[in-house]
Amino acid sequence: MSNRSRIVFLFYIKRTKLLQNGEAAIYLRIKVGNSESELSIMKSIRPENWCPEKKGAIGKSKEAQEVNNYIEHIRRVLNTYINELRDEGEEITASTLKRKLSGQKEDEKMILSVFEEHNNTVKLLVGKDYSPVTLQRYQTCLSHIKGYINTRYQLNDLNINRVDADFIRGLELYLKTTCGCSHNTTMKYIKNFKKIVKLCLGNGWLKRDPFINIRLKVHKVERQFLTESELNSIMNKELHCDRLRLVADVFIFGCFTGYAYTDLKHLNPSNLVTDEQGRLWIHANRQKTKIVSHVPVLPPVKKILDKYKNHKYCLKNNVLLPVLTNQKLNGYLKEIADLCGIKKNLTTHIARHTFATTVTLNNDVPIESVSKMLGHSTITMTQNYAKMLDKKVGNDMMRVMDKFKPDTPPAPRELLETCMN
């Protein structure tokens, strides 16, 4: 980073995360060029006494004067560090200024600083090696760990060698209680954090692995999907509201292709391919994994494609479907579920589960084919989605039952061959 990059100090409060005394913690965001760091200045104030425009306390009370004087002191200290770095010809970055302000030694590695640098790298690789959703998950995880360190240790950052098994157990409790995360969501965040710990171990910054005796076990979740009758009820429902009809069509499209929300949103006419037999396919890279997925266009999908091929949104944005935001889709799907008498919590991802079970496996499509259409790298991943329905199991077992009818018992040799086959 150039020594003459634009440097900005922004003081602010988090009104949505108040302390137990009703006050809001005051934070400082340091921006140097494209790099930025955040830290708490270990001061708090009543939200009504903070002025966002002034970036400081309002009023003439003793509390307001103390806060503003302290903010001004931090500004002077930071400017002193900047001048020192320039005089020494050192590179000025947001993380360097944060480290100096926190009193961190030059050779010390701090866990939040490492995490921030990791996220900055991920940010640069979005669209190449990472998806925007992955970046968002890491950023949220970092935010939670900042809150945990600030709450438990009253520090802005923590030396990585203080990260031990007790730190991780405390983080799990913090995520489940203070942050209100479910068990599985908590495990996901801790697994994200584990990647940062492995990064520290790999670079020799961390002396021992704090996860060595910790098992991160995710609870098995029964994934919901629509039965054939429930799917038909949505397809055949007369929806006189254009908004709900559009949402229902997008959902049905997902049920018959297996594409997730982000995939549906990015499908465009170039993804439609006609093979040598004249059959229409959708060829697309999954946004999450970048694995190529080839899905044949079934009649319900073709009907929807024809319906929206001249839609003004589709023409303007060069897409196959006018897909709303995921939040809006999920909200409107609940209205559709009520109108169709479906008691399940209808979401866009249930369409993907429905494709894996009701549309494919329940109609004797081999799981290997289902896996390829879903864009999975292994069959194991597909098994998490796919449920063998009672109807499918019953049909499969009928063939076995016919061989063991009591009126025509097989000979011992035939019985052995049947069992082996």
Helices and strands as residue ranges (DSSP letters): E 7-18, E 24-32, E 35-45, G 47-49, E 50-51, E 56-57, H 62-87, H 94-102, H 111-124, H 132-153, G 160-162, H 165-177, H 183-202, H 228-236, H 242-255, H 261-266, G 269-271, E 272-274, E 280-285, E 292-296, H 299-308, H 312-317, H 326-340, H 348-354, I 355-360, G 361-363, H 367-374, H 379-385, H 390-403, H 412-420
